[in-house]
């Protein structure tokens, strides 16, 4: 690499400080097609970093680490872009003046609908033991209040 060949601007340095002066970059279209095919089969055709590591090192373990790192980063990015589900109260009994009024031994029911902008599946479940409350996968919550088994709200 010479100053005339370099596409980079070096602040307070020049290309003579590059340790490998005779290094020439390799491009994907210069790889042996059969070897490239094996790399794509191993790495998948969307993981250029894995393909390059596989082709340049010939080390599957090294390439697998690169592939795993990229997959992990994609999962993290997807998680960061994920939005929380929203709940909408659809059907209720026992509501009066924006309060849920309950009476001992009288069953009350509410139904909520979960919406997820990302299209993720939403599952309804109760957290903790409750023998007087049930929830179905359509969002219906049934509560049978009893003084012998009081709910814990938190």
N, C-alpha and C positions, 0 to 999 in steps of 0.2 A: 504494500500500500504506500503510495507516495502522496505528497500534498496535492498533486494535480488529480489523483484518482479518488481521493477521499470526498465523501459527500457530507462529512461532519465538520462543524466548526469547533475547534478546541480552544477553550479559554485558558490562557497562560500555558498551553502545551502545544505539541504538534504530533504528527503521526509517527515521528521517529521514536516516541515513547511506547509505541505498541509493541508488546513483547514478541509477537509472532509476525514478523514483517512479510513472510512468504505465505501467510494464510490466505486461502481463497475460499469464499463462501460456497456452500453446496445448496443447490435448489432442488426442490422435490422432483422436477421433471428430468433431473440428471440421474436419478436412482435407477438401478436395474429393475425393470418392470416385474419380474418374478419375485424379487425381494420386497419390492414395494407392495405387491399383492399380499404377501404374507404379513407384512406390517399392518396393512389396512384390515386384514382378517383378524389380527390380534387386537388392534387398538380401536377398530371402528373407523369409518371414513370421516367422522366429524372431529377427530382428536389429532390435530396436526402436531402438537407438542409430543404426544406419545409416538406418533409415526416417526418423527425426526429422531427422537431418542432411541427408538428401536433400530432404525436404519444406521445411525451413526455409531451406536455402541454394540449392537447385536445382542444386547443383554435384556432378556424378557423381564426379569425382575425389576431392572431399572425403569424400563418402559411402563411396566405395570404400576409402579409407584407414581409415575407421571400421570397415567390414566386415572388412577384412584384419586390423586390430588385434584385433578380437573373435575371429576365426578362429584367429589365432596364440595368443591367450590360452587358448582352449579346447583347442588342441593341447598347450600347456604343462601345463594342468591335467590332461589325460588322461595325459600322460607322467608327471607327479608321482604320479598315482594308480595307475600301472601297477606290478604286482609282477613280480619276477624269476621266470623259469622254474626249476623244480627238476628235477634228474636223479636217476633211480633206477637202480641197477645191477641188471639182470635176469638175464642169462646171462653166465657167465664161464668161461674155461678158464685154467689156469695160476695160479690163486689158491691160496695155501697160507699158513695162519696170518696172514691179512689182508695178505698181500704178493702182488704180481704177480710170479711167477717166470717168467723167460723163458730160453729156450735158443736158441743160434744155430741158424738154419735150421729151426726148428719154429714153424709158424704158430700163433698164439693169437688167440682171439676173445673180445670182450666185447660185450654189448648193453646200451644204456642207453635208458630211456624218459624223455622230457621231458614235464613237465606244466606247463601255464600256466593259472593261476587266472583270468586275464583272457580266455582263449580266443584269445590271439594265436597265429598260426602260428609253429612252431618249425622251424628248418632246421638240420641238422647239417652242419658243415663242418670241414675240417682247416685249421689256421692254420700256414702255412709249407709248404715243399716236403717231401715225403716219398714216396719211391718204394717204401717197404716198408710203408706204412700206408694203409688205405682206410677210408672211412666211407660208409655208405649212409643213405638217408633214413628207414630204419626204426630207426636208431640202432646198427646193427651196426658195430663197429670191428674190423678185422682187421689184425694186426701180424705181419710176417715179419722177425724180427730178423736182422741181418747185421753182422758186424764192420766191413765196408766202408762202412756207412752207419748211423752211430749216431744215435739220436734225441736231440734237445735237450729237456730237461724244464725247465719254468720256472714 
